[in-house]
Amino acid sequence: MTPRIGITTRYRKALRSYSVHEGYVDEVVRAGGLPVLIPFGDASRCDDVLRSVDGLMLTGGEDMDPSRYGGAERQDGYDYFPDRDDFELALARKALDAGVPTLGICRGCQVLHVAAGHTLIPHIPDVLGDLVAHRTSVTETSEHFVTLTRGSRVRDAYAQPSLLVTSYHHQGLEFAEGADARWRATARADDSLVEAIEYTGDTWAVGVLWHPELPVKGEKRENGTGDPLISAFVTAAGAA
């Protein structure tokens, strides 16, 4: 049976529409999954949503409202959708409780981190400087390397110790190694920023700050040759 993959969406005010970048959908299809788009709404719908899918993909988008993780004030020039935050935080917690395989990408990784009770770095350059460009500008992605932890799901998926990734974020994870036994860091950038986290329990749950749905420059993806981590996620959803 084809695994049904729930994909969260963002709201476009100007178009009055819920949408998602085509890369998320395309990669799920390449991996043999059936994409099911999830508009955010009342958190009471989360149980019904999760009963209708085999796996959950938390996608990228606008910044999380700092009030959701006890952070500083909102930053000028960024969009926030607190209703989306509340829905996806509840959805992430319920997915882990229910054992639903979950992949968080960029903002989605941050949702998993905050759902576990942790905080975010509001603006990476303020803390780590400019050693690594986690984005080129507010509207442009960047590329950088991440080092993958031996024995992790991300390392097993890519079958190599380091990886060139497409990156587009300015927020990061406040991660204290060993502070939460439920999660471990499994990838880091050269500036030491944690780029991937994995759930240590039986549930397949991974969060990455990079964008595996977007190929690096020069990379071609076709059916059957998509991103290995998304493929591993869809496989886990099909086996759950």
Protein Blocks (a to p, Z undefined) as FASTA:
>chain_A
ZZdddddddddfklopacddfklmmmmmmnopacdddddddfklmmmmmmmpcbdcdded
ddddfklnopacddehiacdfklmmmmmmmmmmmmmnopacddehjlmmmmmmmnopacd
fblklmnojmbacbfblmbccdddddddehiaklmmnopabdcdddddfbdcdddehkam
kbccfbdcfkopafbdcdfblbdcdddfbdfkbccehiacdehiacfklmmmmmmmmmZZ
